[in-house]
Each structure stands twice: as C-alpha cells, then as structure tokens.
Amino acid sequence: MSLNRVLFHRAWAAALALFAVGCAEEAVEPPPLQPRPVRYASVESVGGARTRIFSGTAVAAVETRLSFKVNGTIERLTVDVGDQVKRGELIAELDPVDYQLQVERLEAALAQADAQLKNFESDFRRIRGLYERDNASQDDYDAARAGVESARANMSSIEKQIQQASLQVSYTKLYAPEAGQVASVDAEVNENVASGRTIVMLNVAATPEVEVGIPELLIGEIERGARISKITFTALPGQTASGLVTEVAPTAASGMTTYPVRIRLTSGARGVRPGMAAEIEFRVNAGAGPVRTVVPPHAVGEDRQGRFVWIVEPAGEGEATVARRTVATGDLVAAGQASAIEVVSGLEEGELVVTAGVNVLEDGQRVRIRPEDRT
C-alpha cells in the first residue's frame, strides 16, 4: 500500500472518531429568550361630562427640614418620631463648649482693647494740652488723635465679633419654628453634624393635602381652584373628604409622564396622615361635547390587513402577553397637553396598549412591563 493511501486512511479514521465524540456529547440548548420590555399606555376617554378616579397619597401641607446653622456634636435630642411639638420647643442641642470658649477669648481681647483705648485717650489729652500751648507739633497731635480712633475701631470690631460668637452659641440650640408633628429624626446623640444637614423633619400642623399624578391626556382638563367632592382613604373606611385643587404642575414629574396635582382638604381631614393612600374622584371636562376614546398616535400600526393595536394582557410579576386587535380610527384630537387619535371601535377605556415597537411584535409574544415604561 502506498504511503499516500496509508495517510488517507489514518485521516479518515481520525475524522470518524471526532464525529463519534461530537455525537456522544449532549446538545447544548440555547438559553431561553428574555421577554423584551415595551412602553405602554392606558386607553383614555376625553370630552363629555364624566367622572375619573385616580390614586394619590396624603402629604403634609408644609414639611419643614430643621437643621443647625453651625457645625458640632449633638449633645441632646428631645423628640422622637410621632411627637407633637409646640412652637419654640427645644428640638436638639449641640455641645456649645467650643463656641463659648470663643466668646470668652473675645471678651478677654475686648478688655485688653479697652485698656489700650484708655491709654491712647490719656496720651491724646496730654498731647492736646501741649499742642494748645504750642509745646507740641501738628504731627504729634494728629498721631495721638489717630491712635485714639484706631483703638476705638479695634474695640468696635471686637464687640461685633463677640455678637457673632454669641449668636453661634445660640445656634447650638434648635427650636421648632411652628407647632407640628415630628415626621423623622435623621441624627443621633454624639453624632458630629455639619451646618445645614437635616436633623428633624417636621410636618407643620396645618390642613393635610393629597398629591396625585394626572396623565398628559387629561392634565389640560384639571384647573386650579376646581372643587373635588369625593376623596377616600384606604386606612379610613367610611370616611369621605372633599378638597380644592391648589397646584397644577406645568411640567411632568421627573422620570414620569404624569403631572403632579395637589389638593387641599377642606373637609373630612380628621385622622388623615401623610403617606396614606387615597382615591380622588375628578369631574372632568363637564359638558364639552361627546366622549371620545383615544390612544397616543404611535400606538396604532397599519399593514395590509388594516389598522391595529397591540393589547397588553398582564400575566403577573412584571410580565404580559400581547394580542393584536383590529381597530377603526377617527381624527386626531387634542387631549390635554398632547395629541391623540380617536378610536371609533375596537377598544374600551382602561385597556392597555403598546406605544412603541408596534411593527416588531407577534401575536401571543411575551413582553416585560415596568411602571417606569408606562406613558
């Protein structure tokens, strides 16, 4: 057998062996694909007289962050979370020793400056007598008078320093500017704190408020001064409050697509505490024409089969599936501070629709939905 045939048979045997080993190994399955995140929005209704309910949170009308004006070590804290305090009540105190020593040093310097001033005044009286009898020169007189003025200026400067140092001593005590309830205590005894750092958060005793986020499609229908007749709180069953819209934010909240609205409670505020969950019933756009169901324009896709949207069907734990649904659309309409497209048929208010990537989804596809992706 020739050398070439021997080499060929050996190479063929090696290839068969490698193939057998490869077949013996278990096939490695690719990792499952993770659901892709999508942006989504609720189907809204605009126009007409209707009632809408939004979730909100009770907040303090005024939240005051109390801090020291000087640095120091906390020597005493007199309040705990939940305590009611009166105006002028002591909240906390820093160790004042360093500031008191500064006052004492300045007072000693003031006594020394006072003695120097008396010496300069005595010299000036003597030089002035000599000058009046022509026994001293004009330069001597001017120098003596300048010495007195300089000593007086030095004393005045030290007196102002003493006033400032005394103020710093007083700044080592922190008092409540208004009556209220302690919402948080953010420091501990013996902790060294810098000036301006929040030590205690105080909810000033005033009428509670409710804060709620309104979507952009409806924010244009909420006006300052509007009366809210029904506000309920989960923690206070059977209690209904009413309120007055006091603030309507001109811009959306940071990182959100909702606009903060504040409502001051005008009745039924008893027992309401900051942080309580609330439901606010808005009467919006009363008598402004027929009700129209709308979605953001980019939620509607179109292909050979016609116009459609992807319905988001939550499946729990931040996941959902999408389902294609054919819709009939109308005109573009103004919806608050945004534009929207009217959906004549195929959708109901409150359903969720995908608003980004409508052309790359498939029927039944799993997707990931996050609160921050809701538009």
Sequence and secondary structure as in RCSB ss.txt:
>XXXX:A:sequence
MSLNRVLFHRAWAAALALFAVGCAEEAVEPPPLQPRPVRYASVESVGGARTRIFSGTAVAAVETRLSFKVNGTIE
RLTVDVGDQVKRGELIAELDPVDYQLQVERLEAALAQADAQLKNFESDFRRIRGLYERDNASQDDYDAARAGVES
ARANMSSIEKQIQQASLQVSYTKLYAPEAGQVASVDAEVNENVASGRTIVMLNVAATPEVEVGIPELLIGEIERG
ARISKITFTALPGQTASGLVTEVAPTAASGMTTYPVRIRLTSGARGVRPGMAAEIEFRVNAGAGPVRTVVPPHAV
GEDRQGRFVWIVEPAGEGEATVARRTVATGDLVAAGQASAIEVVSGLEEGELVVTAGVNVLEDGQRVRIRPEDRT
>XXXX:A:secstr
  HHHHHHHHHHHHHHHHHHHHHHS          EE  EEE EEESSSEEEEEEEEEE S EEEEE SS EEEE
EE   TT EE TT EEEEE  HHHHHHHHHHHHHHHHHHHHHHHHHHHHHHHHHHHHTT S HHHHHHHHHHHHH
HHHHHHHHHHHHHHHHHHHHTTEEE SS EEEEEE   TT EE TT EEEEEEESS  EEEEEEEHHHHTT  TT
 EEEEEEETTSTT EEEEEEEEE SS  TT SEEEEEEEEEE  TT  TT EEEEEEEESTTSSS EEEE GGG 
EEETTEEEEEEEEEEETTEEEEEEEE EEEEEEEETTEEEEEEEES  TT EEE S TTS  TT EEE  GGGB 
